[in-house]
Amino acid sequence: MDVRELIRRLRLGESVRRIARDLGVSRNTVARYARLASAEGLLEGQLPELAVLERLLGAARRRGEQECSLVEPLRERVEGLRKTGVEAQAIWRRLQEENGFTGSYSSVKRFVRRLDAQREPQTTVRLEVGPGEEAQVDFGYASELLDPRQRLHRRAWVFVMTLSHSRHQYAELVFDQSVSTWLRLHISAFEFFGGVPRRLVLDNLKAGIVHASFYDPEVQLSYGGLCEHYGVIASPCCPRVPRHKGKVESGVHYIKRNALSGRVFRDIDQANEVLLHWCLHVAGRRTHGTTHQIPVEVFEQRERPALKALPASRWELEQWKECRLHSDCHVTFDSSYYSAPHRLVGQSLMVCATDTLVKIFHQHELLALHQRADRPGQRRTNSAHLPPDKMVYLLQTPEWCRLRAAEIGPRTAELIEQLLSERPIDRLRGAQGVLRLAQKYGAQRLEAACARALCFEEIRYRTVKNILIRELDLLPLGPHEARPSQSACPRHARNWTEFFPDPEEHKDGSDGTGPSTQPDASSPASFGSP
């Protein structure tokens, strides 16, 4: 329209200076369009229509660009880079490095703009859903915030759940994107809204979708359990197509630019307090740019009644993990150890953990149930899961050996007690071996063998075994083989008075070196007798 006005004034005979002053352009611009109008015959006859003038100007512009563009010889290279998403600035640098391009960045930018104009424009269809039908969830990097528990600054992410109909949203700042955090945030969002939508649109992050696929996505087991408990369907976006959840994408950007940008928080707890207030009283009370309605009002009037009711009980957080059963018959989960049947050593098992319990599955069969460990490194072991041949030493403790020996007989109990009391070497395995002989030879023969071994003071597993092998336990002990009585007086025992002089003898002038008087039968017990 400006060019049409310029041509009209030229036809009226106005000077170039006056036209340039009235239209706010340079005289060179007026002179250039005057030459173009003269060449096309536009200074005579009727004024051209706007559509005709647009085609003429476009053709002239293309001719001028084709004549002066220095990028044209490199068209193929520029088209290839542009198809891969390289920006004009990067294309200009590449052309300088690879082809020695001497033109300006502006010439490359104009050339790229023309290429983009020739491409078929992408079209989109905006999807609007009914109240309570859908919510979209996403994470976005926020900033570094102080962790009050660890007393250090850490990278923080903002979690956002946006209801697609009302655009009301819940947001919270966290320090990680783990499965447990992801699930806890969903529960908090459902309780914030006071209900559950019918479908959740999410990205393909590992905490929710373990295998991203256009046709066959695979949900994370814990996330699937949460969706089943709350009666919601998980609907992951197509891989690498984030615009399919554009409502929450724009919500994340809005929070970062408006709620967080330019603010300084004491720590993450204060930031979450501010963010929750902002969601209710700022973002929730604004007039939304797309719906032109106030999100909180739409939520209260139409969406809250349409949400599904929360379940009667809060979902207990479950964590699933695939673990290999190690050679010690334990799997490692959250830095603690839990036993499983030894026959599955080396195989992959599925571990499901709640706040209080740990369940271990193999091919959907429950193998083990343990209490959750209280600290890292703790072991939860069921002795039935361990191989029997490896459990003998662990189960047959010294106390067990003493009880078992008492059941067999007093001589066996005495021999086992002497084995276990020997120092400094540990004779537990020897005691276990002696008691194991009862399985082959019987308790009666073992008792007799222990009696013979005690008689000869050979307190060894090998001695008892040889007695049984040679059937010496079946022979009676002779008089010379009988054990000496514990009450018999030792052969060389002497009365204690022989070692001390009689004080009365010293009074009589005796020096105490004479023969001592033998005590009578009523004297005290002899020195050295038991």
Phi, psi and omega per residue, in radians:
M1 nan -0.611 3.081
D2 -1.125 -0.705 3.137
V3 -1.171 -0.671 3.107
R4 -1.083 -0.701 3.104
E5 -1.160 -0.659 3.116
L6 -1.089 -0.752 -3.130
I7 -1.147 -0.695 -3.132
R8 -1.069 -0.711 -3.130
R9 -1.234 -0.625 3.068
L10 -1.079 -0.677 3.126
R11 -1.168 -0.453 3.108
L12 -1.441 -0.099 3.071
G13 1.545 0.259 3.124
E14 -1.266 2.679 -3.087
S15 -1.318 2.769 3.126
V16 -1.114 -0.659 -3.116
R17 -1.095 -0.776 -3.091
R18 -1.199 -0.707 3.127
I19 -1.093 -0.734 -3.137
A20 -1.108 -0.692 -3.141
R21 -1.186 -0.734 -3.090
D22 -1.252 -0.632 -3.096
L23 -1.576 -0.161 3.106
G24 1.299 0.590 3.103
V25 -2.207 3.015 -3.128
S26 -1.422 2.811 3.125
R27 -1.175 -0.571 3.095
N28 -1.095 -0.650 3.103
T29 -1.137 -0.770 3.130
V30 -1.099 -0.725 -3.138
A31 -1.139 -0.656 -3.131
R32 -1.140 -0.769 3.130
Y33 -1.243 -0.491 3.077
A34 -1.143 -0.712 3.094
R35 -1.141 -0.709 3.133
L36 -1.123 -0.734 3.139
A37 -1.160 -0.659 3.117
S38 -1.171 -0.713 -3.138
A39 -1.160 -0.562 -3.121
E40 -1.616 0.000 3.115
G41 1.255 0.585 -3.086
L42 -1.625 -0.051 -3.122
L43 -1.543 0.005 3.128
E44 -2.256 2.743 3.113
G45 1.358 -2.740 -3.123
Q46 -1.356 2.661 3.075
L47 -1.127 2.424 -3.106
P48 -1.211 2.609 3.029
E49 -1.186 2.757 -3.105
L50 -1.086 -0.690 -3.123
A51 -1.130 -0.710 3.123
V52 -1.144 -0.766 -3.132
L53 -1.114 -0.634 3.123
E54 -1.121 -0.695 3.131
R55 -1.189 -0.703 3.133
L56 -1.131 -0.748 3.140
L57 -1.161 -0.677 3.115
G58 -1.118 -0.749 3.120
A59 -1.121 -0.714 3.127
A60 -1.153 -0.660 3.136
R61 -1.144 -0.729 -3.135
R62 -1.163 -0.660 3.103
R63 -1.116 -0.726 3.136
G64 -1.162 -0.672 3.138
E65 -1.200 -0.679 3.139
Q66 -1.172 -0.525 -3.130
E67 -1.318 -0.610 -2.974
C68 -1.884 -0.187 -3.054
S69 -1.228 2.210 3.071
L70 -1.498 -0.119 -3.079
V71 -1.546 -0.300 -3.049
E72 -0.952 -0.736 3.118
P73 -1.086 -0.344 -3.129
L74 -1.851 0.418 -3.079
R75 -0.968 -0.818 -3.060
E76 -1.067 -0.727 3.134
R77 -1.158 -0.730 3.138
V78 -1.143 -0.712 3.122
E79 -1.104 -0.693 3.119
G80 -1.117 -0.748 3.117
L81 -1.168 -0.653 -3.105
R82 -1.190 -0.596 3.133
K83 -1.143 -0.495 3.117
T84 -1.521 0.074 3.066
G85 1.576 0.214 -3.138
V86 -1.276 2.326 -3.124
E87 -1.329 2.885 -3.056
A88 -1.075 -0.682 -3.136
Q89 -1.084 -0.782 3.127
A90 -1.178 -0.609 3.098
I91 -1.097 -0.752 3.139
W92 -1.054 -0.761 3.111
R93 -1.110 -0.735 3.139
R94 -1.085 -0.757 -3.136
L95 -1.117 -0.634 3.093
Q96 -1.155 -0.743 -3.089
E97 -1.277 -0.724 -2.992
E98 -1.589 -0.585 -3.010
N99 -2.110 0.050 -3.128
G100 1.132 0.609 -3.102
F101 -1.115 2.340 -3.095
T102 -1.912 -0.071 -3.117
G103 -1.272 3.029 -3.111
S104 -1.508 2.891 3.077
Y105 -1.136 -0.590 -3.129
S106 -1.072 -0.671 -3.141
S107 -1.151 -0.673 3.093
V108 -1.173 -0.712 -3.132
K109 -1.104 -0.733 3.106
R110 -1.135 -0.692 -3.138
F111 -1.128 -0.751 3.126
V112 -1.141 -0.667 3.111
R113 -1.085 -0.688 3.097
R114 -1.157 -0.708 3.104
L115 -1.066 -0.746 -3.139
D116 -1.129 -0.605 3.132
A117 -1.185 -0.503 -3.141
Q118 -1.363 -0.360 3.128
R119 -1.316 2.627 3.135
E120 -1.212 2.201 -3.083
P121 -1.165 2.550 3.083
Q122 -1.406 2.419 3.130
T123 -1.993 2.624 3.121
T124 -2.280 2.755 3.064
V125 -2.125 2.097 -3.142
R126 -1.371 2.240 -3.121
L127 -1.828 2.071 3.054
E128 -1.921 2.408 -3.074
V129 -2.070 2.872 -3.130
G130 -1.340 2.980 -3.134
P131 -1.062 2.356 3.078
G132 1.311 0.059 -3.061
E133 -1.435 -0.622 -2.957
E134 -2.604 2.551 2.943
A135 -2.339 2.575 3.129
Q136 -2.041 2.422 -3.075
V137 -2.210 2.596 -3.133
D138 -2.881 2.793 2.985
F139 -1.908 2.634 3.014
G140 -2.569 2.483 3.133
Y141 -1.164 2.347 -3.118
A142 -1.809 -1.295 -3.123
S143 -3.068 -2.994 3.026
E144 -1.641 2.272 -3.129
L145 -2.269 2.793 -3.134
L146 -1.378 2.243 3.018
D147 -1.549 1.939 -3.060
P148 -1.181 -0.360 -3.132
R149 -1.439 -0.699 3.124
Q150 -1.668 -0.170 3.111
R151 1.015 0.772 3.050
L152 -2.622 2.794 -3.125
H153 -1.469 2.350 -3.109
R154 -2.351 2.754 3.082
R155 -1.210 2.330 -3.095
A156 -2.091 2.557 3.078
W157 -2.088 2.635 3.098
V158 -1.866 2.229 3.066
F159 -1.672 2.338 -3.109
V160 -2.310 2.287 2.946
M161 -2.096 2.119 -3.089
T162 -2.029 2.230 3.032
L163 -1.341 2.167 -2.957
S164 -1.183 -0.486 -3.097
H165 -1.415 -0.930 -3.056
S166 -1.553 -0.333 -3.053
R167 1.228 0.201 3.019
H168 -1.215 2.513 -3.007
Q169 -2.447 2.708 3.036
Y170 -2.062 2.406 -3.112
A171 -2.431 2.549 3.108
E172 -2.676 2.486 3.127
L173 -1.648 2.362 3.133
V174 -2.421 2.927 -3.117
F175 -1.765 -0.081 -3.136
D176 -2.647 2.933 3.118
Q177 -2.095 0.646 -3.125
S178 -1.230 2.951 -3.126
V179 -1.079 -0.803 -3.109
S180 -1.089 -0.719 3.105
T181 -1.150 -0.755 3.126
W182 -1.019 -0.778 -3.120
L183 -1.231 -0.728 3.132
R184 -1.077 -0.670 3.140
L185 -1.143 -0.661 3.080
H186 -1.083 -0.782 -3.134
I187 -1.086 -0.754 3.117
S188 -1.081 -0.699 -3.140
A189 -1.163 -0.760 3.113
F190 -1.048 -0.734 -3.141
E191 -1.236 -0.526 3.072
F192 -1.143 -0.751 3.131
F193 -1.373 -0.318 -3.111
G194 1.317 0.339 -3.138
G195 -3.080 -3.128 -3.038
V196 -2.244 2.279 3.034
P197 -1.261 2.949 -3.109
R198 -1.474 -0.363 -3.098
R199 -2.522 2.471 3.076
L200 -2.011 2.133 3.075
V201 -1.722 2.137 -3.049
L202 -2.397 2.892 3.042
D203 -1.408 3.082 -3.086
N204 -1.654 0.764 3.090
L205 -1.275 2.656 -3.006
K206 -1.126 -0.463 3.131
A207 -1.175 -0.347 -3.138
G208 -2.005 -0.718 -3.093
I209 -2.214 2.000 -3.089
V210 -1.437 -0.390 3.130
H211 -2.392 1.884 3.140
A212 -1.406 2.254 -3.135
S213 -2.697 2.580 3.120
F214 -1.166 -0.722 -3.070
Y215 -1.820 -0.607 -3.008
D216 -2.231 1.137 3.063
P217 -1.192 2.643 -3.116
E218 -2.118 2.118 -3.048
V219 -1.412 2.583 3.046
Q220 -1.207 2.402 -2.981
L221 -1.030 -0.763 -3.135
S222 -1.136 -0.713 3.121
Y223 -1.150 -0.672 3.070
G224 -1.083 -0.668 3.086
G225 -1.124 -0.685 3.097
L226 -1.118 -0.804 -3.137
C227 -1.081 -0.668 3.121
E228 -1.163 -0.703 -3.122
H229 -1.146 -0.700 -3.088
Y230 -1.630 -0.034 3.085
G231 1.211 0.668 -3.117
V232 -2.084 2.626 -3.133
I233 -1.793 2.266 3.070
A234 -1.512 2.217 -3.113
S235 -2.177 1.554 -3.113
P236 -1.220 2.571 3.071
C237 -1.197 2.841 2.988
C238 -1.096 2.501 -3.126
P239 -0.969 2.336 3.090
R240 1.085 0.518 3.061
V241 -2.254 1.279 -3.073
P242 -1.193 -0.299 -3.110
R243 -1.178 -0.229 3.101
H244 -1.208 -0.230 3.013
K245 -2.174 0.895 -3.041
G246 -1.128 -0.455 -3.108
K247 -1.146 -0.764 3.131
V248 -1.373 -0.505 3.065
E249 -1.040 -0.832 3.111
S250 -1.186 -0.526 3.094
G251 -1.159 -0.684 3.086
V252 -1.096 -0.798 3.129
H253 -1.091 -0.695 -3.139
Y254 -1.099 -0.736 3.128
I255 -1.137 -0.771 -3.116
K256 -1.125 -0.679 -3.095
R257 -1.389 -0.578 -2.984
N258 -1.813 -0.868 -3.032
A259 -1.437 -0.585 -3.018
L260 -1.843 -0.547 -3.048
S261 -1.135 2.311 3.076
G262 1.369 0.097 -3.138
R263 -1.857 2.588 3.073
V264 -2.067 2.169 -3.099
F265 -1.947 2.584 3.105
R266 -1.123 -0.812 3.106
D267 -2.791 -3.065 -3.066
I268 -1.209 -0.504 3.136
D269 -1.154 -0.785 3.093
Q270 -1.131 -0.670 3.128
A271 -1.076 -0.680 3.133
N272 -1.222 -0.615 3.062
E273 -1.086 -0.804 3.133
V274 -1.124 -0.717 -3.092
L275 -1.153 -0.694 3.118
L276 -1.134 -0.754 3.083
H277 -1.087 -0.687 3.141
W278 -1.128 -0.726 3.138
C279 -1.066 -0.662 -3.080
L280 -1.418 -0.714 -2.925
H281 -1.918 -0.231 3.098
V282 -1.951 -1.167 -3.139
A283 -1.119 -0.663 -3.119
G284 -1.262 -0.376 -3.079
R285 -1.790 -0.029 -3.133
R286 -1.395 2.857 2.990
T287 -1.520 2.011 -3.039
H288 -1.157 2.430 -3.045
G289 -1.199 -0.407 -3.129
T290 -1.700 -0.862 -3.098
T291 -1.444 -0.344 -3.097
H292 1.011 0.576 3.083
Q293 -2.301 2.859 3.139
I294 -1.538 2.088 -3.023
P295 -0.983 -0.771 -3.095
V296 -1.126 -0.684 3.132
E297 -1.153 -0.738 3.099
V298 -1.130 -0.664 3.132
F299 -1.108 -0.844 -3.088
E300 -1.175 -0.644 -3.045
Q301 -1.422 -0.714 -2.992
R302 -2.100 -0.658 -2.972
E303 -1.510 -0.721 -3.119
R304 -1.005 -0.793 3.112
P305 -1.117 -0.408 -3.089
A306 -1.524 -0.237 3.132
L307 -1.220 2.611 3.045
K308 -1.254 2.528 -3.106
A309 -1.198 2.612 3.077
L310 -1.177 2.570 3.086
P311 -1.079 2.848 -3.119
A312 -1.127 -0.581 -3.137
S313 -2.083 2.559 3.087
R314 -1.253 2.453 -3.098
W315 -1.191 2.279 3.096
E316 -1.430 2.201 -3.035
L317 -1.046 2.215 3.090
E318 -2.056 2.390 3.051
Q319 -2.090 2.247 3.119
W320 -1.930 2.451 3.121
K321 -2.654 2.440 3.061
E322 -1.548 2.136 -3.058
C323 -2.244 2.604 3.084
R324 -1.672 2.390 3.111
L325 -1.406 2.034 -3.058
H326 -1.380 3.004 -3.064
S327 -1.144 -0.311 3.085
D328 -1.541 0.222 3.081
C329 1.180 0.509 3.110
H330 -2.298 2.561 2.965
V331 -1.784 2.692 3.136
T332 -1.841 2.117 3.124
F333 -2.420 2.153 3.116
D334 0.933 0.748 3.064
S335 1.169 0.284 3.037
S336 -2.182 2.987 -2.970
Y337 -2.204 2.365 -3.089
Y338 -2.336 2.359 -3.042
S339 -1.453 2.712 3.062
A340 -2.560 2.837 -3.072
P341 -0.948 2.367 -3.045
H342 -1.117 -0.395 -3.111
R343 -1.157 -0.256 -3.099
L344 -1.834 0.304 3.129
V345 -1.016 2.308 -3.131
G346 1.605 -0.171 -3.116
Q347 -1.694 2.806 3.137
S348 -1.540 2.282 3.122
L349 -2.119 2.724 3.088
M350 -1.762 2.232 -3.117
V351 -1.933 2.214 3.077
C352 -2.041 2.107 -3.058
A353 -2.130 2.345 2.955
T354 -1.906 -2.983 3.132
D355 -1.175 -0.399 -3.046
T356 -2.110 -0.421 -3.025
L357 -2.212 2.709 3.011
V358 -2.257 2.120 3.138
K359 -1.974 2.417 -3.118
I360 -2.065 2.243 -3.075
F361 -2.112 2.638 2.978
H362 -2.392 2.029 -3.088
Q363 0.923 0.837 3.088
H364 1.164 0.174 3.086
E365 -1.786 2.259 3.135
L366 -1.265 2.076 -3.120
L367 -1.724 -0.669 -3.018
A368 -2.605 2.613 3.087
L369 -2.350 2.129 -3.079
H370 -2.239 2.703 2.921
Q371 -1.252 2.476 3.139
R372 -1.116 2.381 -3.134
A373 -1.113 2.554 -3.124
D374 -1.504 -0.333 -3.071
R375 -2.648 2.759 3.066
P376 -1.094 2.489 3.124
G377 1.533 -0.129 -3.128
Q378 -1.312 2.564 -3.140
R379 -1.926 2.354 3.004
R380 -2.024 1.920 -2.980
T381 -2.177 2.294 2.956
N382 -1.798 2.057 -3.043
S383 -1.067 -0.408 3.114
A384 -1.192 -0.321 -3.140
H385 -1.420 -0.264 -3.059
L386 -1.543 2.643 -3.140
P387 -1.108 2.360 -3.063
P388 -1.021 -0.686 -3.096
D389 -1.189 -0.313 3.101
K390 -1.640 -0.106 -3.028
M391 -1.672 -0.187 -3.052
V392 -1.003 -0.883 -3.076
Y393 -1.144 -0.559 -3.100
L394 -1.347 -0.654 -3.057
L395 -1.509 -0.608 -3.100
Q396 -1.511 1.347 -3.116
T397 -1.348 2.955 3.074
P398 -0.963 -0.677 3.118
E399 -1.110 -0.745 3.109
W400 -1.083 -0.718 3.139
C401 -1.083 -0.718 -3.137
R402 -1.150 -0.721 3.128
L403 -1.146 -0.752 -3.132
R404 -1.148 -0.709 3.128
A405 -1.127 -0.662 3.113
A406 -1.122 -0.566 3.098
E407 -1.191 -0.554 -3.112
I408 -1.346 -0.833 3.141
G409 2.919 2.932 -3.072
P410 -1.197 -0.653 3.123
R411 -1.143 -0.696 3.088
T412 -1.130 -0.714 3.124
A413 -1.105 -0.681 3.137
E414 -1.167 -0.750 3.138
L415 -1.132 -0.740 3.142
I416 -1.131 -0.683 3.134
E417 -1.111 -0.714 3.112
Q418 -1.157 -0.650 3.094
L419 -1.098 -0.802 -3.080
L420 -1.275 -0.376 -3.106
S421 -1.566 -0.143 -3.085
E422 -1.183 2.442 3.111
R423 -2.300 2.619 0.143
P424 -1.635 -0.053 -3.041
I425 -1.501 2.603 3.127
D426 -1.509 2.109 -3.116
R427 -1.836 0.421 -3.091
L428 -1.099 -0.770 -3.134
R429 -1.119 -0.627 3.081
G430 -1.115 -0.716 3.093
A431 -1.125 -0.716 3.082
Q432 -1.075 -0.699 3.139
G433 -1.134 -0.717 3.114
V434 -1.064 -0.815 -3.124
L435 -1.165 -0.528 3.124
R436 -1.207 -0.368 3.105
L437 -1.127 -0.411 3.115
A438 -1.134 -0.441 3.125
Q439 -1.179 -0.540 -3.101
K440 -1.666 -0.685 -3.009
Y441 -1.876 -0.176 -3.134
G442 1.584 2.726 -3.082
A443 -1.187 -0.630 -3.087
Q444 -1.142 -0.789 -3.141
R445 -1.184 -0.662 3.119
L446 -1.105 -0.666 3.112
E447 -1.099 -0.743 3.127
A448 -1.163 -0.688 3.132
A449 -1.139 -0.692 3.111
C450 -1.145 -0.649 3.105
A451 -1.093 -0.756 3.126
R452 -1.147 -0.736 3.118
A453 -1.092 -0.678 3.101
L454 -1.161 -0.614 -3.130
C455 -1.063 -0.728 -3.126
F456 -1.639 0.104 3.092
E457 0.963 0.713 3.046
E458 -1.907 1.451 -3.034
I459 -1.578 1.346 -3.118
R460 -2.500 2.611 3.090
Y461 -1.069 -0.739 -3.094
R462 -1.090 -0.666 3.125
T463 -1.105 -0.829 -3.134
V464 -1.092 -0.708 -3.131
K465 -1.138 -0.765 -3.139
N466 -1.124 -0.646 3.076
I467 -1.040 -0.734 -3.136
L468 -1.245 -0.711 -3.135
I469 -1.094 -0.732 -3.102
R470 -1.527 0.051 3.094
E471 1.038 0.516 3.082
L472 -1.236 -0.368 3.116
D473 -1.185 -0.337 -3.139
L474 -1.409 -0.242 3.137
L475 -1.535 2.480 3.105
P476 -1.282 2.607 3.073
L477 -1.323 2.193 3.120
G478 -1.265 2.966 -3.138
P479 -1.047 -0.676 -3.130
H480 -1.275 -0.236 -3.138
E481 -1.715 -0.114 -3.112
A482 -1.170 2.561 -3.135
R483 -1.215 2.346 3.100
P484 -1.061 2.554 -3.120
S485 -1.211 2.482 3.135
Q486 -1.185 -0.375 -3.076
S487 -1.627 -0.137 -3.129
A488 -1.153 2.491 -3.130
C489 -1.325 2.316 3.108
P490 -1.012 2.647 -2.993
R491 -1.083 -0.767 -3.022
H492 -1.788 0.408 3.140
A493 -1.270 2.475 3.128
R494 -2.222 2.702 -3.137
N495 -1.166 2.550 -3.062
W496 -1.199 -0.382 -3.103
T497 -1.260 -0.278 3.132
E498 -1.221 -0.325 -3.085
F499 -1.630 -0.029 -3.095
F500 -2.326 2.277 3.109
P501 -1.189 2.661 -3.131
D502 -1.414 2.166 -3.120
P503 -1.064 -0.535 -3.123
E504 -1.175 -0.583 3.130
E505 -1.129 -0.619 3.095
H506 -1.137 -0.586 3.115
K507 -1.165 -0.553 -3.134
D508 -1.422 0.066 3.127
G509 1.622 0.027 3.116
S510 -1.339 2.533 3.125
D511 -1.564 0.026 3.081
G512 1.420 0.135 -3.113
T513 -1.701 -0.067 -3.130
G514 -1.287 3.096 -3.136
P515 -1.153 2.484 -3.105
S516 -1.427 2.716 3.099
T517 -1.467 2.314 -3.141
Q518 -1.286 2.396 3.137
P519 -1.281 2.709 3.053
D520 -1.491 -3.072 -3.079
A521 -1.181 -0.321 -3.118
S522 -1.528 0.032 3.140
S523 -1.195 2.815 3.139
P524 -1.078 2.929 -3.108
A525 -1.043 2.633 -3.110
S526 -1.189 2.596 3.086
F527 -1.132 2.298 3.113
G528 1.641 -0.209 3.104
S529 -1.267 2.641 -3.094
P530 -1.091 nan nan
